[in-house]
Amino acid sequence: MKMKKNSFMQGAFIATFGIVLCKILGVLYVIPFYAIIGEQGGALYGYAYNIYSIFLSISQAGIPLAMSKVVSEYYTLGYYNTKERAFKIGKRFLFIVGCICFLVLFIFAEDIGYLIIGNIEGGNTKEDVAFVIRLISTAILVIPILSVSRGYFQGHRFITPTTISQILEQLTRVIIIVVGSFLMYKVFHFSLKATVGCAVFAATIGGVVSYLYLLYKEKQNKKELLKKEIKVKEPKISDKTIMKKILLYAVPFIMIDLFRSLYNSVDVVTLVKTLVNDIGYSTADAESIMSIISTWGLKINMIIISVVTGLMTSLIPNLTASYVQNDMEEVKNKINKTYQIVLFCTIPMTVGLSILAKPVWTIFYGASKYGALTYQYLVFVALATVIFTATVTIVQLLKEYKTVFLSLIAGMLVKVALNIPFIYGFNKMGLPAFYGAITATILGFLTSSIICMMFLKKKYKVNFESTLREFFNILISVIVMTLALSLLKLFVPVTTTNRFMAILVVLLYAFVGAVIYLTITYKTNTIQNIFGKEKIDQFLKRIKIKKNKKQAKKKVK
C-alpha cells in the first residue's frame, strides 16, 4: 500500500496517539507481569533494564530526531543523493556503536553484576544479573539501526509507518513479557532468572519485528522515497560533514536521555548494598524496595510523565517557530504557558496519587510490605522529572547546549553526592532510609531545572512572575483538595486489599478531588488565565448546549 505524507497537524496527532498508546501498554502489562515474577524478579528486571538504558542512550537516543532533521533538510533543498548517503552513513555508524556497546555489556556483564550486588546473599546473585544483562544486550544490535530508519521516514514526513513500528515494537514486547514469563514460570516451572531473561529478551524481538516492518515499507515505497520533486545541482558534501550534522543534532538528546538513565543507575549500584550492609535491611526487603523504585513505581509514574510528553510534542515546533522569527516576546509567553500548563496538570495528579498510594498500588500489584509506603513519596519524582524535562527541552530548543550540559552535570553531581549520606540521614531521623535516595533524585532534577530557569531569566529576560502567581493559586487549590480528601478518609478509608474495592475508592476520590480542584481554580480565574477565558467559556457553553438538548429530548419523550 502506497504511503501518504502527513501534514504537521496530522503528524502531531498520529505521533501523540502512538506515544499515548505505547505508554498505556507500558503501564498495563506490569499488572500481570508483577503477579508472575514478584518483587525479587522485578528487582532483577530493573537491574538489567537500567544498565541497558545507559548503553541504549549512548548508542541511539536522539538519533530518530537527528536523522529526521538531516533527511528533511537535504530533501527540502533537493539534495536527494546526499539525503540517501546520510541514511546509509547513519546506519553504518550506529551499527558500529551498537556492536561496541553490545560487546562491552556482554563481556563485562559479571563485573557489572558484582558492582550492583557485591557479596550480598539471600536474593539475586551477580550471576543472575550477568545472565539477564547479556540477554538484553542483544537489543543494542537492533534498536540503534531501527531508530535511524524511523528518522528516515519522519524526515520524508511519513509519520504513520514510524508510529505503527513503535506500536508493533511495544505490542510484541508486552505479549512476550506477559505470555512468555507466564508459560516459563507458571506452566513449565523454569527458574526466576530464566523467566526474567525471557522478559528482557522481548526488547530484542520487539525491535526485530519493528525493523522488519520498516524494511518492508521501505521496499514497498522505494519509488516514493527516491522521488525527485526539485531539480537542483547538488553541492559536494563530504561524509564527515554529514556525520557532524547528525551528531550535532543528536548529542543534546543523547545527553538528556543518558543523564536521566544515570539517576536510576546510581540507585541500582548503591541502594541495595547500603540498605543491607549499613542500615540493616534484609536482602529480600532491600531488593523489594529497589524493584519498586527502579521498575514498578516508575511504571505508574509514567501516567504523570506522559502528560508532559504530549505537551512537548506541541511545544517544540511552536517555540522553534517563534524563536526563528525572532519574536522573543512570544517565546517568553510560550515558556511561561508551558510551565503553567505543566504545573496545573501535574501537581494535583501527583498529590492525588500520593494520597491514594495504597489503593493505587493494590489495583496494580496487590498487597506489598513496602509498595504503598515507597510509592507515596516516589510519585514526587514524576513531578520533578516533568519540570526537568520541560525546562531542559526549552533551553535546548533555544540552542543553549552549554547550559543544558552544565545543568545536567550539576544535577547528576547532586544525586551522586547526596544519595548515600541522605540514606543514612533519613534513617537517623527515624524515616524510611530509602526516602533519602528518592530525595536525592528529586533535588538532582530540581538543581538542573533551577540552573536553566536562572539562565532563561538572565539571558532571555524571562519573567516568571505570572507563573509564580498561578503556581500559588494552584498550590492553594491543591491544599484545599487535600484537606477535603483527608476528611473523606474518615468516611471512606483508602486501606483495602480488594482490587475491585480499590478501583471504586480511587474513582470516588479522583472525582471528588477533581471537582474541588477545578471549581477553586475556576473561581480564582487560574484556569482562565492559563488556558484563555474564551476557550473555557466556549467549552462551558458546549456543555450547557448538550445538557439543554438532552433535557429537551426527555421532555419530547
Backbone torsions as a table, in degrees:
resi	resn	phi	psi	omega
1	MET	NA	133.6	-177.3
2	LYS	-71.5	134.8	179.9
3	MET	-79.9	151.9	176.4
4	LYS	-116.9	140.7	177.5
5	LYS	-72.1	146.7	-178.5
6	ASN	-104.2	138.1	173.7
7	SER	-70.2	173.4	-178.9
8	PHE	-59.0	-48.5	-177.2
9	MET	-65.9	-42.1	177.6
10	GLN	-61.2	-45.8	-179.3
11	GLY	-61.9	-42.9	179.4
12	ALA	-62.9	-42.3	-179.5
13	PHE	-65.4	-47.0	-178.0
14	ILE	-63.2	-44.7	-179.6
15	ALA	-63.3	-44.2	-180.0
16	THR	-64.2	-42.4	178.4
17	PHE	-59.3	-43.5	179.6
18	GLY	-63.3	-43.4	179.5
19	ILE	-61.2	-48.6	-178.1
20	VAL	-61.8	-44.2	-179.4
21	LEU	-63.2	-42.9	178.2
22	CYS	-64.1	-38.9	178.6
23	LYS	-65.4	-41.2	179.6
24	ILE	-61.8	-46.4	177.6
25	LEU	-60.5	-40.3	-179.3
26	GLY	-66.4	-28.0	178.2
27	VAL	-84.5	-42.9	-173.7
28	LEU	-69.4	-35.1	-174.9
29	TYR	-67.1	-21.5	-176.9
30	VAL	-67.8	-22.4	-179.0
31	ILE	-63.5	-56.2	176.8
32	PRO	-69.9	-32.2	-178.1
33	PHE	-65.2	-42.6	177.5
34	TYR	-62.3	-42.0	-179.9
35	ALA	-61.5	-29.2	-178.0
36	ILE	-82.5	-51.0	-170.2
37	ILE	-100.7	-16.1	177.6
38	GLY	69.5	-169.4	-173.3
39	GLU	-77.5	-33.4	177.1
40	GLN	-67.0	-43.1	176.9
41	GLY	-64.4	-36.6	177.9
42	GLY	-65.1	-36.4	177.0
43	ALA	-64.3	-44.3	179.8
44	LEU	-63.4	-42.7	177.0
45	TYR	-60.6	-42.8	-180.0
46	GLY	-66.5	-39.1	177.1
47	TYR	-56.2	-51.2	-176.5
48	ALA	-65.4	-45.8	-173.2
49	TYR	-68.7	-37.3	-179.0
50	ASN	-70.2	-38.1	175.5
51	ILE	-67.7	-42.9	177.3
52	TYR	-58.6	-40.1	-178.2
53	SER	-60.7	-36.7	178.5
54	ILE	-62.2	-49.8	-177.8
55	PHE	-70.0	-32.3	176.6
56	LEU	-66.9	-39.0	177.6
57	SER	-61.4	-43.3	179.1
58	ILE	-62.9	-40.6	-170.8
59	SER	-88.7	-17.7	-176.2
60	GLN	-152.0	-12.9	-176.5
61	ALA	-57.9	133.6	178.7
62	GLY	84.4	-11.4	-177.5
63	ILE	-66.4	-42.8	178.5
64	PRO	-56.3	-44.8	-179.9
65	LEU	-67.8	-42.0	179.6
66	ALA	-62.7	-46.7	179.7
67	MET	-64.7	-38.7	177.8
68	SER	-59.8	-44.4	-179.7
69	LYS	-65.1	-45.8	-177.5
70	VAL	-65.0	-48.6	-179.8
71	VAL	-62.1	-44.1	-179.3
72	SER	-62.7	-40.3	-179.1
73	GLU	-64.1	-50.9	-179.4
74	TYR	-67.8	-34.4	179.4
75	TYR	-65.9	-42.3	179.7
76	THR	-65.1	-37.2	179.9
77	LEU	-77.6	-12.6	-178.6
78	GLY	86.3	17.5	179.8
79	TYR	-91.1	73.9	-170.8
80	TYR	-70.5	-40.0	178.6
81	ASN	-65.6	-40.2	179.0
82	THR	-65.1	-39.3	178.3
83	LYS	-58.8	-46.0	-179.7
84	GLU	-69.2	-36.0	176.8
85	ARG	-64.6	-39.6	178.9
86	ALA	-60.8	-40.4	178.5
87	PHE	-62.6	-45.5	-179.6
88	LYS	-67.8	-41.0	179.1
89	ILE	-63.3	-43.9	179.1
90	GLY	-59.7	-45.2	179.8
91	LYS	-63.3	-44.7	-177.8
92	ARG	-63.8	-45.7	-178.4
93	PHE	-64.1	-46.4	-177.6
94	LEU	-69.0	-30.8	177.2
95	PHE	-64.9	-42.8	179.4
96	ILE	-64.9	-47.3	179.7
97	VAL	-61.6	-42.0	178.9
98	GLY	-61.1	-43.0	178.9
99	CYS	-62.7	-42.2	179.9
100	ILE	-63.3	-47.1	-180.0
101	CYS	-62.7	-39.9	178.6
102	PHE	-61.6	-46.7	-178.7
103	LEU	-63.8	-40.5	178.8
104	VAL	-61.6	-48.3	-179.6
105	LEU	-64.1	-45.1	-175.6
106	PHE	-66.9	-44.9	-176.3
107	ILE	-72.0	-41.3	-174.2
108	PHE	-100.0	19.9	-177.9
109	ALA	-57.7	-42.3	-178.6
110	GLU	-68.4	-37.3	177.2
111	ASP	-65.1	-39.8	177.2
112	ILE	-65.7	-40.4	177.1
113	GLY	-58.9	-42.2	178.7
114	TYR	-67.5	-38.4	178.8
115	LEU	-60.4	-37.0	-178.4
116	ILE	-79.8	-49.3	-171.7
117	ILE	-93.7	-36.5	-174.3
118	GLY	67.1	-136.4	-179.6
119	ASN	-104.2	18.1	-178.6
120	ILE	-65.3	137.7	178.9
121	GLU	-118.5	161.2	176.1
122	GLY	100.8	2.3	178.5
123	GLY	-145.9	-139.4	175.7
124	ASN	-68.7	146.4	179.0
125	THR	-102.0	167.1	178.4
126	LYS	-64.9	-27.3	176.8
127	GLU	-69.2	-37.1	176.8
128	ASP	-63.2	-45.7	-179.3
129	VAL	-63.0	-44.0	179.2
130	ALA	-60.2	-41.1	-179.2
131	PHE	-60.2	-49.5	-177.3
132	VAL	-72.0	-31.6	177.3
133	ILE	-65.3	-42.0	179.4
134	ARG	-63.3	-38.6	179.5
135	LEU	-68.0	-44.6	-177.5
136	ILE	-73.5	-22.5	179.6
137	SER	-62.6	-24.6	179.8
138	THR	-63.1	-25.9	179.8
139	ALA	-63.5	-27.4	-177.7
140	ILE	-70.2	-15.2	174.9
141	LEU	-77.5	-17.9	-173.9
142	VAL	-111.9	-48.0	-170.5
143	ILE	-59.2	-42.5	179.0
144	PRO	-59.1	-43.2	179.3
145	ILE	-67.0	-37.4	176.7
146	LEU	-59.8	-41.3	-178.8
147	SER	-64.7	-35.6	177.1
148	VAL	-64.1	-44.3	179.9
149	SER	-62.6	-40.3	178.0
150	ARG	-62.5	-44.0	178.0
151	GLY	-62.5	-35.9	178.8
152	TYR	-61.8	-46.4	179.0
153	PHE	-66.9	-42.1	-179.4
154	GLN	-63.0	-36.3	179.0
155	GLY	-63.3	-25.8	176.4
156	HIS	-92.2	6.4	-177.5
157	ARG	65.2	29.3	171.6
158	PHE	-99.2	87.4	-174.1
159	ILE	-83.3	-33.6	-175.7
160	THR	-57.7	-48.7	-179.6
161	PRO	-59.7	-39.1	-179.3
162	THR	-68.0	-37.6	178.1
163	THR	-65.7	-44.1	178.3
164	ILE	-62.1	-38.8	-179.9
165	SER	-64.3	-37.9	177.6
166	GLN	-65.4	-43.5	179.2
167	ILE	-64.9	-42.6	177.9
168	LEU	-60.1	-44.1	-179.8
169	GLU	-61.0	-48.6	-178.1
170	GLN	-67.4	-40.7	-179.0
171	LEU	-64.5	-44.8	178.5
172	THR	-60.8	-45.0	-179.6
173	ARG	-60.5	-46.9	-177.8
174	VAL	-64.2	-43.6	-179.7
175	ILE	-61.8	-44.9	-179.4
176	ILE	-66.8	-42.2	179.7
177	ILE	-60.2	-49.8	-174.6
178	VAL	-74.6	-54.5	-177.0
179	VAL	-68.8	-45.5	-178.1
180	GLY	-62.3	-46.6	-178.9
181	SER	-67.8	-35.0	177.7
182	PHE	-64.2	-47.3	-179.3
183	LEU	-64.0	-44.0	-176.1
184	MET	-68.1	-42.6	-172.8
185	TYR	-90.2	-41.5	-174.0
186	LYS	-93.2	-30.5	-176.4
187	VAL	-97.5	-54.3	-176.7
188	PHE	-93.8	-4.8	173.6
189	HIS	57.5	43.5	171.7
190	PHE	-71.5	167.9	179.6
191	SER	-70.0	163.0	177.3
192	LEU	-62.6	-37.1	178.3
193	LYS	-60.0	-47.2	-179.6
194	ALA	-65.7	-38.0	-179.9
195	THR	-65.0	-46.6	177.8
196	VAL	-66.0	-34.8	175.9
197	GLY	-58.9	-42.6	176.8
198	CYS	-61.6	-42.6	-178.0
199	ALA	-63.9	-42.9	-178.6
200	VAL	-74.3	-30.2	178.4
201	PHE	-67.9	-17.4	177.2
202	ALA	-58.7	-28.7	177.9
203	ALA	-62.1	-38.5	179.2
204	THR	-68.6	-47.3	-178.2
205	ILE	-64.6	-42.1	177.3
206	GLY	-59.4	-42.1	178.1
207	GLY	-63.8	-41.7	179.3
208	VAL	-63.4	-46.2	179.8
209	VAL	-60.3	-46.1	-179.6
210	SER	-63.4	-42.1	-179.3
211	TYR	-67.4	-40.3	178.0
212	LEU	-62.4	-37.0	177.5
213	TYR	-63.4	-45.0	-180.0
214	LEU	-67.4	-35.9	175.6
215	LEU	-61.9	-41.4	178.4
216	TYR	-63.0	-44.8	179.7
217	LYS	-67.0	-34.3	178.3
218	GLU	-66.1	-45.2	179.2
219	LYS	-65.9	-41.5	-177.5
220	GLN	-66.2	-31.2	-174.9
221	ASN	-118.6	32.3	-176.8
222	LYS	-58.3	-42.0	-179.0
223	LYS	-62.6	-41.1	-179.0
224	GLU	-68.0	-38.3	-179.4
225	LEU	-71.7	-29.8	-179.0
226	LEU	-97.4	3.0	-177.5
227	LYS	-62.9	132.6	-179.0
228	LYS	-103.0	108.3	-177.1
229	GLU	-92.6	-22.9	179.9
230	ILE	-124.7	133.9	179.1
231	LYS	-104.3	107.8	177.6
232	VAL	-137.4	160.5	176.0
233	LYS	-85.3	118.7	-176.4
234	GLU	-76.8	133.6	174.6
235	PRO	-75.1	161.7	178.2
236	LYS	-80.2	116.6	179.5
237	ILE	-119.1	121.4	-175.7
238	SER	-73.0	159.1	176.6
239	ASP	-60.5	-36.1	-179.8
240	LYS	-62.6	-42.0	179.4
241	THR	-64.9	-42.1	179.1
242	ILE	-63.0	-45.1	-178.8
243	MET	-63.6	-39.9	178.4
244	LYS	-61.2	-42.1	-179.5
245	LYS	-63.7	-43.4	178.9
246	ILE	-61.2	-46.4	-178.6
247	LEU	-67.1	-37.0	179.5
248	LEU	-59.6	-41.9	179.3
249	TYR	-75.2	-33.8	-171.4
250	ALA	-84.9	-37.3	-171.4
251	VAL	-54.9	-45.0	178.8
252	PRO	-57.7	-41.3	179.3
253	PHE	-69.2	-36.3	177.1
254	ILE	-61.5	-43.9	-178.5
255	MET	-62.6	-44.8	-179.7
256	ILE	-61.9	-47.7	-178.9
257	ASP	-65.8	-39.9	-178.9
258	LEU	-64.1	-48.0	-178.2
259	PHE	-66.3	-35.3	177.1
260	ARG	-62.8	-39.8	178.3
261	SER	-69.1	-35.3	-178.0
262	LEU	-64.4	-31.6	178.2
263	TYR	-57.0	-48.5	178.9
264	ASN	-65.7	-36.8	-176.5
265	SER	-67.7	-30.7	175.1
266	VAL	-60.7	-42.3	177.2
267	ASP	-66.9	-42.1	-179.4
268	VAL	-58.4	-40.6	-175.7
269	VAL	-80.9	-31.1	-171.5
270	THR	-109.3	-33.4	-166.6
271	LEU	-64.3	-53.4	-175.4
272	VAL	-61.6	-47.6	-178.5
273	LYS	-62.0	-40.5	-180.0
274	THR	-68.0	-43.8	-179.8
275	LEU	-63.5	-38.8	-177.4
276	VAL	-79.6	-52.1	-172.9
277	ASN	-75.7	-34.8	-171.0
278	ASP	-111.4	-28.7	-175.8
279	ILE	-98.9	-29.7	176.9
280	GLY	104.7	13.0	175.8
281	TYR	-72.7	152.8	172.4
282	SER	-74.5	158.3	179.2
283	THR	-60.1	-41.5	-179.5
284	ALA	-60.9	-44.6	-179.6
285	ASP	-67.8	-42.4	-179.7
286	ALA	-62.8	-42.3	179.2
287	GLU	-70.5	-31.7	175.5
288	SER	-62.7	-46.2	178.2
289	ILE	-63.0	-42.3	-179.9
290	MET	-61.6	-40.6	-179.4
291	SER	-65.2	-35.6	179.4
292	ILE	-67.9	-44.1	-177.8
293	ILE	-71.1	-41.5	-172.9
294	SER	-91.3	-21.4	-173.8
295	THR	-128.9	-70.1	-167.8
296	TRP	-68.0	-45.5	179.9
297	GLY	-66.1	-38.6	179.8
298	LEU	-63.3	-31.2	178.6
299	LYS	-63.3	-41.6	178.1
300	ILE	-70.0	-35.9	178.5
301	ASN	-60.4	-23.7	179.5
302	MET	-62.2	-22.0	176.7
303	ILE	-60.7	-42.9	179.7
304	ILE	-76.4	-44.4	-175.8
305	ILE	-64.1	-32.1	-179.5
306	SER	-65.0	-24.2	177.9
307	VAL	-62.4	-46.6	-178.8
308	VAL	-73.5	-25.8	178.3
309	THR	-60.7	-46.1	177.9
310	GLY	-65.1	-39.2	179.5
311	LEU	-64.0	-41.6	179.9
312	MET	-64.5	-34.3	178.2
313	THR	-58.9	-38.6	179.3
314	SER	-81.1	-36.3	-176.1
315	LEU	-66.3	-43.6	-172.4
316	ILE	-52.2	-56.0	-179.2
317	PRO	-68.6	-35.3	-177.3
318	ASN	-68.4	-47.0	179.8
319	LEU	-67.5	-39.9	178.2
320	THR	-60.3	-43.6	-179.4
321	ALA	-61.2	-44.9	179.8
322	SER	-65.2	-37.3	-179.7
323	TYR	-68.8	-42.7	179.2
324	VAL	-63.5	-38.0	179.2
325	GLN	-78.4	-1.2	179.5
326	ASN	62.1	27.7	176.8
327	ASP	-89.7	80.2	-171.6
328	MET	-69.9	-28.3	176.6
329	GLU	-64.8	-39.8	178.3
330	GLU	-69.4	-35.8	176.5
331	VAL	-60.4	-47.9	179.4
332	LYS	-61.3	-41.7	-179.7
333	ASN	-63.0	-43.4	-178.9
334	LYS	-69.1	-33.8	176.5
335	ILE	-62.6	-47.4	179.3
336	ASN	-64.1	-41.8	179.2
337	LYS	-62.2	-39.2	179.2
338	THR	-59.0	-50.0	179.7
339	TYR	-61.7	-42.3	-177.4
340	GLN	-63.4	-43.8	179.4
341	ILE	-66.6	-42.9	178.9
342	VAL	-59.0	-49.0	-178.6
343	LEU	-66.5	-40.6	-179.2
344	PHE	-60.6	-40.8	-176.7
345	CYS	-82.6	-39.9	-168.1
346	THR	-91.3	-30.2	-179.3
347	ILE	-62.3	-51.6	178.8
348	PRO	-63.9	-34.1	177.7
349	MET	-64.4	-43.0	-179.0
350	THR	-64.3	-50.2	-178.9
351	VAL	-64.0	-41.7	179.0
352	GLY	-60.8	-45.0	178.8
353	LEU	-66.6	-33.1	177.4
354	SER	-66.0	-44.0	178.5
355	ILE	-64.0	-37.6	-175.8
356	LEU	-98.9	24.4	-176.9
357	ALA	-55.6	-41.2	-177.4
358	LYS	-65.4	-55.3	179.2
359	PRO	-66.1	-34.5	178.3
360	VAL	-63.8	-44.6	179.0
361	TRP	-63.7	-38.0	178.1
362	THR	-63.1	-41.4	179.4
363	ILE	-60.7	-45.5	-175.7
364	PHE	-80.2	-44.5	-167.3
365	TYR	-128.8	-8.2	-177.5
366	GLY	83.6	-163.0	-176.8
367	ALA	-69.3	142.8	179.9
368	SER	-155.4	138.9	-179.4
369	LYS	-62.7	-44.0	-174.7
370	TYR	-112.5	-6.6	-172.7
371	GLY	-54.4	-63.9	-177.4
372	ALA	-66.1	-40.0	179.9
373	LEU	-58.6	-42.8	179.6
374	THR	-73.4	-44.9	-172.5
375	TYR	-69.6	-30.1	-178.4
376	GLN	-61.8	-20.6	175.6
377	TYR	-104.6	-35.9	-179.6
378	LEU	-59.6	-29.0	-178.0
379	VAL	-60.0	-25.3	179.5
380	PHE	-72.3	-16.5	172.3
381	VAL	-64.5	-35.0	178.6
382	ALA	-62.7	-43.0	178.2
383	LEU	-62.8	-44.6	178.5
384	ALA	-64.1	-38.4	179.2
385	THR	-64.2	-42.1	-179.0
386	VAL	-63.7	-46.0	178.7
387	ILE	-63.6	-43.6	178.6
388	PHE	-59.8	-48.4	-177.9
389	THR	-62.4	-45.8	-179.9
390	ALA	-62.2	-45.2	-176.0
391	THR	-66.1	-49.7	-177.6
392	VAL	-65.9	-37.0	178.2
393	THR	-62.9	-42.9	179.2
394	ILE	-59.9	-49.5	-178.7
395	VAL	-64.1	-37.3	179.2
396	GLN	-66.4	-39.6	179.2
397	LEU	-63.9	-27.6	177.1
398	LEU	-83.7	5.6	176.0
399	LYS	64.2	30.5	177.1
400	GLU	-96.7	67.0	-171.7
401	TYR	-66.8	-34.4	-179.7
402	LYS	-60.6	-44.5	179.2
403	THR	-64.6	-39.8	177.9
404	VAL	-58.2	-50.0	-177.6
405	PHE	-63.1	-45.0	-179.2
406	LEU	-62.6	-41.5	-179.7
407	SER	-67.5	-38.5	178.0
408	LEU	-64.2	-45.1	179.9
409	ILE	-64.2	-43.3	-179.9
410	ALA	-61.4	-44.9	178.7
411	GLY	-62.0	-41.7	179.9
412	MET	-65.9	-40.5	178.3
413	LEU	-62.9	-37.9	176.4
414	VAL	-62.1	-45.6	179.4
415	LYS	-61.0	-48.7	-177.9
416	VAL	-64.7	-43.6	-176.7
417	ALA	-69.1	-34.8	-173.2
418	LEU	-96.4	-16.4	-170.4
419	ASN	-55.3	-60.4	-177.1
420	ILE	-70.4	-44.9	176.8
421	PRO	-57.0	-38.3	179.9
422	PHE	-69.9	-34.5	176.6
423	ILE	-60.7	-46.4	176.3
424	TYR	-62.7	-45.8	-175.9
425	GLY	-62.2	-47.1	179.5
426	PHE	-64.0	-36.1	178.0
427	ASN	-65.4	-41.2	179.2
428	LYS	-63.8	-33.4	-179.2
429	MET	-79.4	-2.9	-179.4
430	GLY	84.3	11.5	177.3
431	LEU	-97.0	161.5	176.6
432	PRO	-55.7	125.4	-174.7
433	ALA	-57.1	-37.5	-176.5
434	PHE	-69.9	-13.6	172.9
435	TYR	-62.5	-25.4	178.2
436	GLY	-63.4	-42.6	178.9
437	ALA	-66.4	-39.4	178.9
438	ILE	-65.2	-42.4	178.8
439	THR	-62.4	-40.6	178.7
440	ALA	-61.8	-38.3	177.3
441	THR	-64.4	-47.2	-179.8
442	ILE	-60.2	-46.0	-179.5
443	LEU	-65.6	-34.4	177.1
444	GLY	-63.5	-47.6	178.6
445	PHE	-63.5	-42.5	-178.8
446	LEU	-68.1	-33.2	176.8
447	THR	-60.3	-48.3	178.2
448	SER	-60.4	-42.8	-178.3
449	SER	-64.1	-45.1	-177.8
450	ILE	-65.1	-40.9	178.1
451	ILE	-60.0	-44.9	-179.8
452	CYS	-66.5	-39.8	179.1
453	MET	-64.8	-41.9	178.2
454	MET	-62.4	-38.0	177.7
455	PHE	-65.0	-44.5	179.6
456	LEU	-61.3	-38.8	180.0
457	LYS	-69.2	-40.5	-176.0
458	LYS	-75.4	-51.0	-174.3
459	LYS	-82.9	-43.5	-174.6
460	TYR	-101.2	4.3	177.5
461	LYS	54.3	38.4	178.4
462	VAL	-75.7	120.5	-179.8
463	ASN	-95.1	118.0	-176.1
464	PHE	-94.6	14.5	-177.0
465	GLU	-59.4	-44.8	-178.7
466	SER	-64.3	-38.2	178.6
467	THR	-67.4	-42.0	177.9
468	LEU	-62.6	-39.9	179.2
469	ARG	-61.9	-46.7	179.4
470	GLU	-68.8	-32.8	178.2
471	PHE	-61.4	-43.6	179.1
472	PHE	-65.3	-38.2	176.6
473	ASN	-63.7	-42.0	178.0
474	ILE	-62.9	-43.4	-178.5
475	LEU	-61.9	-44.7	178.5
476	ILE	-61.5	-43.6	179.5
477	SER	-61.7	-40.7	-179.7
478	VAL	-69.3	-37.6	177.7
479	ILE	-62.6	-45.6	177.5
480	VAL	-62.0	-43.4	177.6
481	MET	-58.9	-43.3	-179.9
482	THR	-63.5	-43.3	178.3
483	LEU	-62.0	-41.4	179.6
484	ALA	-64.9	-42.0	179.1
485	LEU	-68.9	-31.5	176.2
486	SER	-65.7	-39.1	175.9
487	LEU	-66.2	-38.8	179.2
488	LEU	-62.0	-30.1	179.2
489	LYS	-61.2	-26.9	179.0
490	LEU	-66.5	-28.6	-177.4
491	PHE	-102.7	-35.6	179.7
492	VAL	-126.7	93.4	-179.2
493	PRO	-62.5	150.8	179.8
494	VAL	-95.2	-4.4	-179.3
495	THR	-86.5	105.2	176.6
496	THR	-147.3	142.1	178.4
497	THR	-101.9	-1.5	178.7
498	ASN	-89.4	123.6	-174.9
499	ARG	-62.7	-41.5	-179.0
500	PHE	-65.1	-43.8	178.2
501	MET	-64.6	-36.0	178.4
502	ALA	-62.7	-40.3	177.9
503	ILE	-61.8	-45.0	179.6
504	LEU	-62.3	-41.9	179.4
505	VAL	-62.4	-47.2	-179.6
506	VAL	-61.9	-44.0	179.4
507	LEU	-62.2	-42.7	179.8
508	LEU	-63.6	-49.4	-178.6
509	TYR	-65.0	-39.0	179.2
510	ALA	-63.6	-42.0	179.6
511	PHE	-64.7	-50.0	-179.5
512	VAL	-61.5	-46.7	-179.8
513	GLY	-61.2	-43.9	-179.3
514	ALA	-64.6	-42.7	-180.0
515	VAL	-61.9	-46.8	-179.4
516	ILE	-64.1	-47.6	-177.2
517	TYR	-62.6	-48.0	-177.8
518	LEU	-68.0	-36.1	179.1
519	THR	-64.5	-47.3	-178.5
520	ILE	-66.3	-44.1	-179.9
521	THR	-66.8	-26.4	175.9
522	TYR	-74.4	-42.7	-179.1
523	LYS	-66.1	-32.4	179.7
524	THR	-89.0	5.0	180.0
525	ASN	66.0	16.2	-180.0
526	THR	-66.4	-45.6	179.2
527	ILE	-61.6	-45.3	-178.4
528	GLN	-62.5	-40.6	-178.7
529	ASN	-66.9	-37.5	-176.4
530	ILE	-80.1	-48.3	-173.4
531	PHE	-99.3	-9.4	179.5
532	GLY	99.1	127.7	-176.4
533	LYS	-61.5	-40.7	-178.1
534	GLU	-61.1	-44.4	-179.1
535	LYS	-64.5	-41.3	179.3
536	ILE	-65.5	-43.5	179.0
537	ASP	-62.7	-42.1	177.5
538	GLN	-61.1	-42.4	179.9
539	PHE	-62.7	-45.0	179.8
540	LEU	-66.0	-36.7	177.5
541	LYS	-63.3	-42.0	179.0
542	ARG	-60.9	-41.9	178.6
543	ILE	-62.1	-43.7	180.0
544	LYS	-64.2	-40.7	179.4
545	ILE	-62.0	-44.3	179.1
546	LYS	-62.5	-40.7	179.0
547	LYS	-64.7	-42.8	-179.8
548	ASN	-64.3	-38.8	178.6
549	LYS	-63.8	-42.2	179.2
550	LYS	-64.2	-42.2	179.3
551	GLN	-65.2	-39.0	178.6
552	ALA	-64.1	-41.6	178.6
553	LYS	-62.6	-39.6	179.5
554	LYS	-64.6	-40.5	179.4
555	LYS	-65.0	-40.1	178.5
556	VAL	-61.5	-43.3	179.3
557	LYS	-63.7	NA	NA
